């Protein structure tokens, strides 16, 4: 569509996958798997970024699941890591595999604008509603700025489309493995509580999944523009 993100490099990672479905929820007799909804939104985000002429690496990959418009996404375990590598069962090995893939690619972009965006769905008590919230590396000013820009963008978008709703997301630092070891500036995003009925609608309604991708894209465009100042 345009060149707003020309020169920007993004690594898009859907959380969990392969042997690990992540958080599990239930809705009307259907099983909701975190990795499937995170993956669908990650693909929508990647497509948006590509439309603005960014370079995008999709690190978590499914050989036969593209963008899906179904409400209930079928759970499977055939996701692969970049390079068509089978994901290990061990969690630490699985995270290390992703970090190694990102850092190997990153070597050729030394000094360029790079951002790693990882999407997850939280699991809490069924009555605990949460908004989209963000984590960054404790010692990364650029990471903090990235996540604050994403946060402010989501808040602005909610104010536009649901002015009386309010938005109670957050930005905080956390020493997570992927944030700690991946070289690019990172955002680790939790999209909601898979067990709360209202948060489930954020995932189940296809227009909501696309809206999340659109709003994150708008925030990333702002972050890229800010990086030039």
WONOR-V436235 format. One record per run of one state. SS is the DSSP state (a for helix, b for strand, c for the rest). FROM is the first residue (numbers start at 0). TO is the last residue. Records with the same first field share a line. If there is no record, write none. Layout:
# WONOR-V436235
SS->FROM-TO  FROM-TO
This chain:
# WONOR-V436235
c->0-7  14-15  17-18  20-22  27-28  51-53  58-58  62-77  81-83  86-89  109-112  122-131  136-139  161-169  173-175  181-183  193-195  204-204  227-228
b->8-13  16-16  19-19  23-26  29-32  54-57  59-61  78-80  84-85  113-121  132-135  170-172  184-192
a->33-50  90-108  140-160  176-180  196-203  205-226
